[in-house]
Amino acid sequence: MKNKNPLYVVKGKEVQEASSVIDLVIKKFNLEPVIKILNNIFQMLLEQVKTFAMYKAVKQYIDEVTEAVLSLARRFGMA
């Protein structure tokens, strides 16, 4: 089995192990609350889908948010 070099995030006196580069960034910039809020918004929107037109509108919104996040990640060389 190959030894892996673990990633660590240091916040003040606290040290946390990160499972991946994405996890490292999330922990480093304290993005967990933002991700939870986005998840709740997406879940709320998906619960409202009753017609195909509503599905298309929700899908377009989620795609736009996802593209904005990915472009931000590309900007910082992460994707």
N, C-alpha and C positions, 0 to 999 in steps of 0.2 A: 504494500500500500504506500502510495506517495505521500510524503509529509506536506501539509499545506501550511502556508504562511498566513496566520490569522490577521485580520484587520481589527484595529482598535480605535475607539473614539474616546478622547479625553475631554471631559466637561468639568472644569474645576478640579475637585478632588475625586470625582467619579470616573471610572474607566469601564467602558462597555465594549464587548466584542461584537463586531459586525459580521454578518454572514455573507455579505456580498458588497460590491462597490455601491450599488443602489442603497442598500441598507446603511452603509457607512454615511452616505450623503444625507439620508433621511434623519439619521441620529445626530450627525454633526450640526445640521442646520435646524434641528428640532421641528421637523416637518410632520411628525405624527398627528398633531391636532388638525393640520390642514388636510391631510389625507382622510382623516375620519370625517371631517365636515364634507369634503367632496363625495365621499362614499355615501353619506347620509342623503345628500342632495340627489345623487344619481338614483339611489334606492327609492326616494320619494317620487321622483319623476317617473321611474319605471312602474311604480304601483299605479300611476294615473293613466297608463296606456290602456285604452279600450278600443281604439280604432287604428286602422293602418295609417291614417294621416297623422295621428298623434304619435305613433311609433316613429314615423319618418322625422317629425319635428324633434323628438327626444333624441333620436339617433344622431341627427345633425348637430344638436347642442353638445352631446357627449363627444362626438368626433372633433368639434371645434376646441373643446377644452383639452382633449387629449393631444391635439396638434400643438396647442399653445404650450403645454407642458413639455412635449418632445422638442419643440424649437428652442425652448429655454435650456433644456438639457444639452442640445447640440451646441448652443451658444457657449456653454461652459465645457464643451468637449467630453460629454458623458454619454452621448448616444451616437 
